[in-house]
Amino acid sequence: MLNSSSIYIIILIIALLIIFLVIFFIRKDKKHKPLSTLTGLSLMFVLAGIIFGDNRWIGYSLIGIGIILTIIDIINKKKK
């Protein structure tokens, strides 16, 4: 059975993987593009979720919001 610290680590790895995939797959040219507003905001939510991870409801909620914003940003960029 996974303990709480293992769950936090798994969520962190998944969130960072999603952010990496967003940055890696959306960049088609080699030029440096700044992060979009939604990507930066989602990164802040994920980091806040990690920082406030002592309270599970707050930590998981913030990480979930960050992941949802990342998915919305991916969908918006795919449409363009």
C-alpha positions as CSV (number, residue, x, y, z in Angstrom):
1,M,0.0,0.0,0.0
2,L,1.3,3.5,-0.8
3,N,1.8,5.9,2.0
4,S,1.0,9.6,1.7
5,S,4.5,10.7,0.8
6,S,4.6,8.2,-2.1
7,I,1.3,9.6,-3.4
8,Y,2.6,13.1,-3.2
9,I,5.7,12.1,-5.2
10,I,3.6,10.3,-7.8
11,I,1.3,13.4,-8.2
12,L,4.4,15.7,-8.5
13,I,6.0,13.5,-11.2
14,I,2.7,13.3,-13.2
15,A,2.2,17.1,-13.0
16,L,5.8,17.8,-14.0
17,L,5.5,15.3,-16.9
18,I,2.3,17.0,-18.1
19,I,4.0,20.4,-18.0
20,F,7.0,19.0,-19.8
21,L,4.9,17.5,-22.5
22,V,3.0,20.7,-23.0
23,I,6.2,22.7,-23.4
24,F,7.9,20.0,-25.6
25,F,5.1,19.2,-28.0
26,I,3.7,22.7,-28.5
27,R,7.1,24.1,-29.5
28,K,7.4,23.2,-33.1
29,D,10.2,25.6,-34.0
30,K,13.6,25.9,-32.3
31,K,13.0,29.5,-31.3
32,H,12.5,30.1,-27.6
33,K,8.8,30.9,-26.8
34,P,7.8,32.3,-23.5
35,L,5.3,30.4,-21.4
36,S,1.7,31.2,-22.1
37,T,-0.4,32.8,-19.3
38,L,-2.3,29.5,-18.7
39,T,0.9,27.5,-18.6
40,G,2.5,29.8,-16.1
41,L,-0.7,29.9,-14.0
42,S,-1.0,26.1,-14.0
43,L,2.7,25.8,-12.9
44,M,2.0,28.2,-10.0
45,F,-1.0,26.1,-8.9
46,V,1.0,22.9,-9.0
47,L,3.8,24.5,-7.0
48,A,1.3,25.9,-4.5
49,G,-0.2,22.5,-4.2
50,I,3.1,21.0,-3.3
51,I,3.9,23.8,-0.9
52,F,0.5,23.5,0.8
53,G,0.6,19.7,0.7
54,D,0.3,19.4,4.5
55,N,-3.5,19.8,4.1
56,R,-4.5,17.1,1.6
57,W,-7.6,18.8,0.4
58,I,-5.9,22.1,-0.4
59,G,-2.8,20.5,-1.9
60,Y,-4.7,18.1,-4.1
61,S,-7.2,20.7,-5.2
62,L,-4.4,23.1,-6.2
63,I,-2.6,20.5,-8.1
64,G,-5.8,19.4,-9.8
65,I,-6.6,23.0,-10.8
66,G,-3.1,23.3,-12.3
67,I,-3.5,20.1,-14.3
68,I,-6.9,21.2,-15.6
69,L,-5.5,24.6,-16.7
70,T,-2.6,22.8,-18.5
71,I,-5.1,20.6,-20.4
72,I,-7.1,23.6,-21.3
73,D,-4.0,25.3,-22.6
74,I,-3.1,22.3,-24.6
75,I,-6.5,22.2,-26.2
76,N,-6.4,25.9,-27.0
77,K,-3.0,25.6,-28.7
78,K,-4.0,22.6,-30.7
79,K,-6.9,24.5,-32.2
80,K,-4.6,27.3,-33.4
